[in-house]
């Protein structure tokens, strides 16, 4: 349980950093494609007795390279390219996993994670991934920020947009690879998007958005594990559901605040009318 | 010694192999204002992007400050048309303006006292100081445009490439842009501006009327003659 919580916290902080740029740059679909596209890589790795992380890295590399190739060579929009690679890799993953009777159980673990079976070596991998993602986030914060406003702005400020776009994709890919053991390839997207989206609701600066996303991710990991333990529910799904619920509560709270502010703005006018009459 | 800031010769611009405007010839000197006028899709933004180094010329030659476009990011500032994605960013107007210094700061340099002074001056000059602490997404379109203009000023560039800088601005905002451009020109800055508005061309040295080709080019009284306007827009200026 302690290892699961530590893993959850590492995943939460890594996803908060990468997820901030996923939300700002509108890359949720890329995140989705990466999280599903690593499936055949992991499945093939398990067949050959290699680490699932290496398989996931190969899968992520194929997705990113494929998207780049299709958009550049065949002039298709990036969402079409992402969609093609996404379903293609997912179908390949299902074919590989359905070919072996051993796979149904493994498939569950790959797709939905296995928080309570996390080992210390998984924690070490996640620690390294957090360090690398953190370094990329600090190193590339200026071009990433400019690209979130406009690619042209980044390019004319002297930053190589293609390089930094690939670096951002690699950062997202690394986050997915490092997190799949804990939350699964299907649910990692929830940890990438939900805490960062909640951060957007309340933050006025990128750094505070990352901080809010990290705190929400950690709270979701802790609460999700507790819920899973007490009600005997799937741990990863509980963590992600808590993260999405926090977003829903945050969204409702901002709506209430907005309507109160509107009413407050209207009140002085009503008083003015009353005095006029 | 180059005295021209931009020099284009038999320049054809477009996307990939698709030419939008062919055979553009013009040159600018320090302090000049070039106004590009035309309808949507006429080639104004394509020309600005080519000068900014975002698009490669299809044929012909173009130099910016004596070199290849895009190779002097500290000396050339570009204001994109409607940077709409910024509306969702959790950033204060002040932070967006500060991004204008990134070209000078690069990846690692820390903001200096001089950078902060330039930021403050730009906020004051555009009036964006009034809403500097507010989140960008809470600002009106006019206030957002002022914020982006302030960002361009923080670049302290020798050439400003402005794509519809008056879009979304009221009369006061438009006057502010005209004043800012006049002051930048007075300190030797070359300004190339795309616009739909004929009145933006009043103080220009050169006006280029575009309609997927160069309809006319020259001083305003020559380039905006009725026959050219009719050819470009299908109407003439009210006298």
Interface residues (C-beta under 8 A of the other chain):
Chain A: X24 X26 X139 X140 X142 X143 X145 X146 X148 X149 X150 X152 X153 X155 X156 X157 X158 X159 X199 X200 X203 X204 X205 X206 X208 X209
Chain B: X49 X52 X53 X54 X70 X73 X74 X76 X77 X78 X80 X83 X85 X86 X88 X89 X90 X91 X92 X95 X96 X99 X102 X103 X105 X106 X107 X135 X161
